[in-house]
Amino acid sequence: MIKKNIFISFLFFIIFMSGAKTSENNIYEKIDVFGEVLEKINKEYVDEINQSESMDSAINGLLQSLDPYSSYMSPEIYSEMQTETSGEFGGLGIEVSMESGVVKVISPIDDTPASRAGIKAGDYIVKIDDTQVQGKSLSEAVELMRGPVGSGIELTVRRGGVKKALTFTIIREIIQIQSVKSDLIEENIGYVRLTSFNENSAEQIKKKIKELQKNKKIKAYILDLRNNPGGLLSQAIKISDFFLNDGEIVSTKSRQVSENRKWFANQGDLTNSKSLIVLINYGSASASEIVAGALKDHKRAILIGENSYGKGSVQSIIPLKNKGAIRLTVAKYYLPSGKSISEVGVSPDIEVGEDEGDFQIKTETDNQLNYAIKLLNG
């Protein structure tokens, strides 16, 4: 039987995190009920349970009841997560969230096993190998997808518009993110593709723009943010600033006054205010939406493609005493227009549906990129 002080500590945690406004008597009633439920499970459940895992699941259930982006990370998962924004980590190469009890793909990352296999933004992962995902937490599902480099995994997904479930066999790799690619299109259009916002993205973009500017014929730029699941807010602000001379970039609003902030652009457009088109799709999320939204609101760029994902919330990673952590939503992003990105996303100025292109530079089947080129060429 679990000691009652464990029950009390956990319930106080629940009450604090949920911000419940109840009377003291009701609080103690809830503590008693929770303790009673755990006691009954330990005594009556058909199988012997791992009490530690059960408590982890309870914590995770609480967090994921708040929104799809709040979750609990065990010490092992937290340690692995800390390597992801450095540009190299093991896995499949997909950014995921939880929706209605199923893992949803925010976006596959370019040149990774998931993107090469054909996983798409918006896919729902319903089975990992032989294990059903329904009923598992996001952390548990992510853990199932991890494995030794070189080992195979089978993902079963549901895709909008496709009646039958799709099955993909993928080989795990070390994911080395090259977040910025560039090229010169038709000798006068600078093309820059950004696949994620990691700690080096802004410096890489600045370097690529300067390299492209060595060609004096450049008349316009295309910034490709398709299938970019986001990343570091600081990088989104710096990259937005590269294309603006002034004005608000983004703001955050929260219950905590300390989280209410605004960021503004500095004088100095790296592209000398040349024509700019931004490509977005449903896989453009979070930091991508901040950049696209800021440039659209300031009428600095024309957005072409499809409506973006709609992840407009700020998560803080809060370490715990057990060396794990919680990812908790603490604020929401707002565009310069005052609009929230959450659940809405950023709409393109010109809607162009996505073909089966793989977003490689100069891909003939990339109708969205080709549309942008034609528009710039008049």
N, C-alpha and C positions, 0 to 999 in steps of 0.2 A: 504493500500500500504506500502510495506517495505521501510524503509528509505534507501537512496542511500549509506550512509556510511556503512551500513551492507553489501551491494553488494560489495563495494570497498574493505572492510576488507577481505571478503571471497575470492574474486578474487586474491588479493595479496597473500593470503595463497596458493591458487592453483598454482599460478605462482612460488612461492618459492619452494613448494614441488615437482613440476614436473621438476624443473630445466630448464624451457623453456628459450631458447636464442632467444628472439625476440626484435625488436626495441621498443622504448618507445611508439611510435604511435600505433603499433599493440597491445600492452598491454592495452592501454586505449580503443581501439576498442573492445577488448574482454570483458573488464569491462562493456562497454555500452551494448554489446550483451547479456551478462549474466543478467544484470539488466532489459533489455527489456523482456527477456524470463520469468523471475520471475513475472514481472508486468503483462504480458499477462496471465500467469497461474492463478494469483490471480483474474483477472477480468473475464477470459473467460472459465476456466475449469468447466466441468459439475457439479462437486461437490465442496463444500467448503473444502479447504485443511487446514491441520495443518501446519502452516508455519515453526514451530520449527522442526517438524519431516521431513519436506521436505528438510530443510537445512542439517539435520543429514544425510539424504539419499544421498544428493549431496556430502558431505564430504566423506562418505563411498564409493560412486561410484568412486570418484577420487582415493582413496587409493587402492581399489580392482582392478582398472585398471592397477596398477603397477605390482602386483603379487598376488597369492592366499593367502599370509600370512600377508599382510598389511591390517589393518582395523581400524575402529573407534569404540571406546567403550564409551557408555554413562556412566554417573557417577554410575548408578546402576550396570551395567555390569562390570565396572572397579573394583568396590568394591568387587563383587563376585569373580572376577578373581584373586584378591590378596590372596584369601584363598586356591587356587588350589594347589600351590607347597608346602603347609605346610603338605599335606598328608591326609586331610579330607575335602570333599566338597559334596554338594548335586548334584544329577543328574543321568545320565544313565551310565556313565563310558566309554565314547568314546572321542577320539581326532579327530577333524574334520578340514577340510579346504574347500575352495570354488574352484570349477573348472567348467568353462563354465556355470556359473550361477546356479550350483547345488551343494549341500553340499556333500562332499566326505569324507568317513571315512578313516582317516589315520590308526587308530588302535583301537580296543576295548581293554579295560584294564581287566586283569585277575580278575575273581571272582566278576564281577560287573553285574548289570542287563543286559547290552548290550551284554556282552560276553556269559552269560548264555542263552540269548534268541536266539543267533546264528548270531548276526551281525558280519560281517567279514571286514578285511582291504580291501579297494578298492570298497566297496559298495557305491552306490550313493543314497542318501536320496532324494526322489522326492516329498514326501508328508508327512507332520506332522499332524496327526489327519486328519482333512478335508481340511487343508490348503496346497495348492501347493507351493513348495519351489522356483520354477523357478521365477526369478525376484526379489527375496528378497536378502538382504545382509546377510553375514555370521552372523553378530551380531543379526539380526532379527530372523534368523533361530535358533540360539542358545537360544535366549530368548523364542521362542516357545517351545523348548524342556525342558525348566526349569518349575518347578512346585512344589507343596507341596509334601513332602516325603509321600509315600504310594499311591499317585495318579497314574493313568494309562495313558499311551500315546501309540498311534499307529503310527508306522513308516512304510512307504511304500518305498521299496528300489529296485533299479535295480542292478543286479549283472552280471558281465561278464560271458558269457557262459550259462546263464539262460534266456530263452525267455520271460517268464512271470514275472511281478513284484511280489516281495515277501512282505508279510505283517507281521510285528512283533508287538505284544502287550507287552509292557514293563512297569513294576512298578518302579517308581522312588524311589531311596534310598539315604541315606547318604553314600557317597563313602569313605570308609576308605582304603587307599592304604597301603598294606604291600608290599613294593617294592622288597624285597629280600626273596627268599625261598631257602632252600638247603637240600640236602640229600646225603647219601652215596649209590652208585650204585655198586652192586656186590663186596662190601667190599674193593674195591681199586680205585674207580673213584669218585672224588668229583664233585657233581652237584650243580651249583648255577644258579638260575633263577632270572633275574632282570626285573621287569615289568614296571618301570619308573625311571626317574632320579630326585628324589626330594631331599630336603635339607639333608636328613639322609641316602641316599643310599650308599655312599662311606663307612661310618662308619659301616653300617649294613653288607656290603660285607666283609670288613676286619674282622669283628667279626665272620661271618659264615666260612670264610676260616680258621681262627685260630681254630675254633671248629672242622672242618673237619680234620685238621692236627693232632689232638690228636690220630687219627688212623694212626699208623706208616706204614700201608700197602698201603697208597694212592700212586698211580703211575701217575695219570693224572687228569685233570679237564675239565669239560664241562661248558661253560658260555652260558646260554640261553638268547638271546636277542629278541626272536620272539615276535611279537605283542607288542613291546616296542616303544611307540610313541616319546620317548625322554624326554626332560625336561631341567634341568640346565646344562649349559656348564661346570661350575666349577666341577660338579660331574663326568661328562664324562672324564675330564682331570685326576682327581684323580684316577678313576677306571682304566683307561688305564695305568696309572703310576704303579698300583699294579702289573702289569704283565710284565713290561719292566724295563730294567736296564739303558737305555740311549736312546738318539735319539729324534727326533721331534715327537710330538703327533698330533698336528693340528695347522693350521695357519688361520688367517682371513685377507681378503683383502677388501678394501673399497675405496670410493672416499675421505673419510676423513683419513688423515694420522694417527690420533689418534686411528682409528679402525684397523690399520694394526699391527697384533701381531702374535707372535709365542709362543707356549708352548712346553716344553721339559720334558722328563722323568728324574727322579732322580734314583740314584743307589739303588737297593734293590727290587728284584722280590719277592713278598710275597709267591709265590708258588715254590720258589727255581728252577725256569726254568723247571718245569715238563711239560710234554706234555699238550697242551691246544687245545680244539676245541670250536669254537664259532658257535652257531646256529642262523641263521637269516632268515627272510622271508619278504614279501612285507609290513608287518606291522611294520618292524624295521625302525625307522625314526630318523632323527636329531642326538641327542646325541648317540643313538645306532649305527648310521652309523659312527660317529667319532671313537668310541671305536673299532668297527669291522674293519674299514678301517686302523686304526693305527696298530692294531695287525697283520693284513694281510700284510701291506706294510713292516713291520719289520720282516716278516716271523716268528712271534712269535706264531701264531695260524693258524690252518686250519679252514676255513669257510665252513660250510655245510648248505645247504638249498636252498633258492631262492633269487633272486635279491632284494635288499632293496628298500625302498620307493623313495628316492631321494630328501629329504628335506635338502639341504645344505646351507641354508641361516640363517643369524643372524638377529633377530628382537629385536629392543629396544622398551621398553614401555616408551612413552614420555607423562607425565602428562600435562593436559590442565587447563586453568583457571576455567573452569566450573566443575572441579573435575572429568571430564572424562579423556580419554587418547587416544592416537593413538598407534597402534602397527605398527612399520615401519621397513622394511628391510633396514639394514644399512651396511651389509657386507655379504660375502660368505665364507663358510668353504673350506679349501683345505687340502687334506691328505698329509702325508709326501712325497708321490710320486709327489706331485704338482697337482694332479687331483682334480677337483671340484666334489662334491657330487651332486650338483643341477641338478635335472631332470634326473640324470643318476643312482645314487645310488651306492651301493657297491655290486659287483658280488661275489658269493661264489666260493671257489676253487673247491668244488664238489657240483654239482647241484642235489638236491633231492627234488622232488615235495612233496607238503604237503597233507597228508591224512586228515581225519576228526578228528584227535586227538585234545584234549582240552588243551594240554601242561601241564597237571598235571604230577608230577614226577612219573616215572615208568608206565605211561599209555601204555597199550599194543598196542594201535592203533597208537602210535606216531612213525611213520616210520623214521622220521628225527633223533630223539633221539636214536632210536635203531640202525640206521646206524652208528652214532657216536660211540656208545658203541662197536659195532663190529669192527670198525676201530681201536679203542684204544686197543682192545684185540687181534689185529692181525689176 
